Amino acid sequence: MRRLDYRILVGVVLILGGILMLLDKTGVLKGATDFFWAGLLAIGAGIFLFWFFSDRTKWWAAIPGFTLAGMAASTLLLDKIGWGGLAFLGGIGVGFWAVYLRQPAQWWAIIPGGVLLTLGVTSALSALNETSRIVENGGLFFVGLGLTFLLVALLAKMKWAFIPAAVLLLLGFFLTPALPGVLEFAWIGLLLIAGIVLVISAARSK
């Protein structure tokens, strides 16, 4: 039995794509182009994810697999409601997290995974009026980065990651406009703590 020539398969796909695009342009079948590209992306995602789940040595396949899946979701639906960035960037982020879960020794994957998920969530929330001020001021972004490094410190046992985690979380805390007057109360608390520490240290030295 002769194997199917790949050129025939590619040709059929191109013909189908051309027909769907023509139907979309002429108004006969609205959105047909999006369904075509989403279908191709979904097929590609399925191939990579099959490699990832069937062979533990192919941990790298999670990144293109989840990326293509996110692109398919974005093309098909989420881009129309302003969540295309969440689908695309979040898909890549999930791919890196899958790498870490499969191979914990690849702890570096936590960083791009957390950063990309943060960017995806920020992109989605920027479309909502009630959260746009938080996103514009970067508070949510810094909080996401801080949590990412905190996870590096806790999961990968990297103590150095506590430093950027603390700095980024503090920045996110102070830059979040949803906490009115937080800076004033923070400074009062710092003054009180500093004064108490100085008094106790002076009393103990005597």
C-alpha positions in Angstrom: 0.0 0.0 0.0 1.5 3.3 -1.1 1.9 6.0 1.5 -0.1 9.2 1.0 2.0 11.9 -0.7 2.4 14.8 1.7 2.0 17.2 -1.2 -1.6 16.0 -1.8 -2.4 16.6 1.9 -0.9 20.1 1.8 -2.7 20.8 -1.5 -6.0 19.8 -0.1 -5.5 22.0 3.0 -4.6 25.0 0.8 -7.6 24.4 -1.4 -9.9 24.2 1.6 -8.4 27.4 3.0 -8.9 29.2 -0.2 -12.5 28.2 -0.4 -13.2 29.2 3.2 -11.5 32.6 2.7 -13.5 33.2 -0.5 -16.8 32.4 1.4 -15.7 34.7 4.1 -14.9 37.6 1.7 -18.1 37.2 -0.2 -20.2 37.2 3.1 -21.5 33.7 2.5 -19.8 32.3 5.6 -18.7 35.0 8.0 -15.7 34.1 10.2 -14.7 31.1 8.0 -11.1 32.4 7.7 -10.7 32.5 11.5 -12.0 28.9 11.8 -9.5 27.8 9.1 -6.5 29.3 10.8 -7.7 28.2 14.3 -8.1 24.7 13.0 -4.6 24.6 11.6 -3.1 26.0 14.8 -5.1 23.5 16.8 -3.8 20.6 14.7 -0.2 21.8 15.2 -0.8 22.2 19.0 -2.2 18.6 19.1 0.9 17.2 17.4 3.3 18.9 19.8 1.2 18.1 22.9 1.0 14.5 21.8 4.8 14.3 21.7 4.9 16.0 25.1 2.5 13.7 26.9 3.7 10.5 25.2 7.4 10.9 25.6 9.0 12.3 28.8 12.2 13.2 26.9 10.3 15.7 24.7 9.6 18.2 27.5 10.4 21.0 25.1 7.3 20.2 23.0 5.1 21.8 25.7 6.2 25.3 24.7 5.2 25.2 21.0 2.2 23.0 21.9 0.6 25.3 24.4 1.6 28.4 22.4 -0.2 27.1 19.3 -3.2 26.2 21.5 -3.3 29.7 22.9 -3.1 31.2 19.4 -5.9 28.9 18.2 -8.1 30.1 21.1 -7.2 33.7 20.5 -8.0 33.4 16.7 -11.3 31.6 17.3 -12.9 33.5 20.1 -10.9 35.3 22.8 -9.4 38.0 20.5 -13.0 39.2 19.8 -13.6 39.9 23.5 -10.2 41.5 24.1 -8.6 38.5 25.7 -6.4 37.6 22.8 -3.3 38.6 24.7 -4.2 36.4 27.6 -4.7 33.4 25.3 -1.4 33.9 23.4 0.9 35.0 26.3 -0.9 32.8 28.8 -0.5 29.8 26.5 3.3 30.4 26.2 3.4 30.8 30.0 1.6 27.5 30.6 4.0 25.8 28.3 7.0 26.9 30.4 5.1 25.8 33.6 4.5 22.4 32.0 8.2 22.2 31.3 9.0 22.8 35.0 6.3 20.3 36.2 7.7 17.7 33.9 11.3 18.4 34.7 11.7 20.2 38.1 15.4 20.5 37.3 14.5 23.0 34.7 13.6 25.6 37.4 14.5 28.5 35.0 11.1 27.8 33.3 9.3 29.3 36.3 10.6 32.8 35.4 9.3 33.1 31.8 6.2 31.2 32.8 5.3 33.6 35.5 6.3 36.7 33.5 4.2 35.7 30.5 1.2 34.7 32.6 1.4 38.1 34.3 1.6 39.9 31.0 -1.4 37.9 29.7 -3.5 38.7 32.8 -2.5 42.4 32.6 -3.5 42.5 28.9 -6.9 41.0 29.7 -7.6 43.3 32.7 -6.6 46.4 30.7 -9.8 46.0 28.7 -11.9 46.4 31.9 -12.6 50.0 32.9 -12.6 49.3 36.7 -9.0 47.8 36.6 -7.4 50.0 33.9 -5.8 52.4 36.5 -4.1 49.5 38.2 -2.7 48.1 35.0 -1.6 51.6 33.7 0.3 52.2 36.9 2.1 48.9 36.7 1.1 47.7 40.2 -0.4 44.4 39.1 2.6 43.8 36.8 5.1 44.2 39.6 3.1 42.0 41.9 3.0 39.3 39.3 6.8 39.5 38.9 7.3 39.5 42.6 5.2 36.3 43.0 7.1 34.7 40.2 10.4 35.2 42.0 8.8 34.1 45.2 7.9 30.8 43.6 11.4 30.5 42.3 12.7 30.9 45.9 10.1 28.4 47.4 9.9 25.8 44.6 13.5 25.8 43.3 15.1 26.5 46.7 16.9 29.6 45.3 17.4 31.9 48.3 18.6 34.8 46.1 15.2 35.0 44.6 13.7 36.3 47.9 15.5 39.7 47.2 13.9 40.5 43.8 10.6 39.1 45.1 10.5 41.4 48.1 11.5 44.5 46.0 9.0 43.8 43.2 6.2 43.0 45.7 6.8 46.3 47.5 6.8 48.2 44.2 3.6 46.6 43.2 2.1 47.3 46.6 3.0 51.0 46.5 2.1 51.5 42.8 -1.4 50.0 43.1 -3.9 52.9 43.2 -6.6 50.6 44.6 -5.1 51.2 48.0 -5.8 54.9 48.7 -3.5 56.5 51.3 -1.3 53.4 51.7 1.9 55.4 51.4 0.9 57.7 54.2 0.1 54.8 56.5 3.2 52.9 55.4 5.5 55.8 56.4 3.7 56.2 59.7 4.3 52.5 60.4 7.9 52.7 59.4 8.5 55.7 61.7 6.8 53.9 64.6 8.8 50.7 64.0 12.1 52.6 63.7 11.4 54.5 66.9 10.6 51.3 68.8 13.7 49.6 67.6 15.9 52.5 68.6 14.4 52.7 72.1 14.7 49.0 72.7 18.3 48.9 71.4 19.3 51.9 73.6 17.7 50.3 76.7 19.4 46.9 76.0 22.8 48.6 75.6 22.5 50.2 79.0 
